[in-house]
Amino acid sequence: MDSLIVSNTSKAWHQGAMLFALCSAMLMGTIGALAQASMLDATTVTFYRLLIGALCLLTYMVITGKHRQILHRPSKQNVINGAMLAGFMAFYVEAINYINMANAVMVIYLAPLFTAVAAHFLFAEKLNKFTLAAIVIALIGVVFILPNLSSLTADPQQWHGYGFALLTLLTYSGFMLVNRRPIPCTPYQSTLVQLTIGAGCLLPFALNQEVTPTTVQWGWLLLIGLLPGFLAILLAVKALRELPAATFGTLAYMEPVTVVLLGWTLFSQYLTVDQLVGCALILIAGIIQTRYSLKHHVDVVTPSHRKHV
């Protein structure tokens, strides 16, 4: 009976972590639409996304009685990941200064595949045929959603752009991998440090922007800080505490699906047949990964229960 309770509890936690990963990916996908609505430059949006996200988390921790967790000695891993978070966003902004956004995102969304392979060697998170199939299917789906990657030319501007996109890929992978390592602190503490450090890293860039948001724009910035800032990062950190990098990375492909759907519904950017196929492939990959992950998790946590049956 005790083993059955442990099994059911563990399965519930695992299901919750996958839900957190899906919600995080969809919330991350709202940043494009919200940023477009705010009509502010990317550096300003990114800085306030992190700063307001940190302030929202502080408020949440005080309201829910977690204020004792606020003052603590940050771990080196969280400090490093805060810089990774800032680097991921800053390098992305630099990349789209040289190449179009679609091509930059195409490179960036190789990160889950890179992360799964890295976790295989670093954390012994073994890759299997189901995980590999889900990753490949999701990657093909992203290729269908985004425009074809234009061929590289001799233009040095493009080389700079793809260089920054590669740095974005590496820092995004680093964010996922570092959050997979055991850290002696709560997810709230990890998220708070990462958001604060990230905002601090972007502060010099934000100070160089001579932009004063209007009242309406402050409203959009608050929404950006709350949704793709506070909630998205916190849910990602919580999910990564429980899920293997390959599982989280596959579920993260829901972000480009969200981007496409928001563009379709809010800005009349109609989906082509290829984009519809891409969305379907990503959903199929998510279903494959989710079903396998749940089955594998049950098989791992229930052997002692089987001995008692």
GIRAZI-V729441 format. One record per helix or strand of 3 or more residues. SS is the DSSP state (helix for helix, strand for strand). FROM is the first residue (numbers start at 0). TO is the last residue. Records with the same first field share a line. If there is no record, write none. Layout:
BEGIN
SS = FROM-TO  FROM-TO
END
This chain:
BEGIN
helix = 1-27  30-37  41-62  66-68  75-94  100-107  110-121  128-144  155-179  186-206  214-241  244-250  253-266  272-300  302-307
END
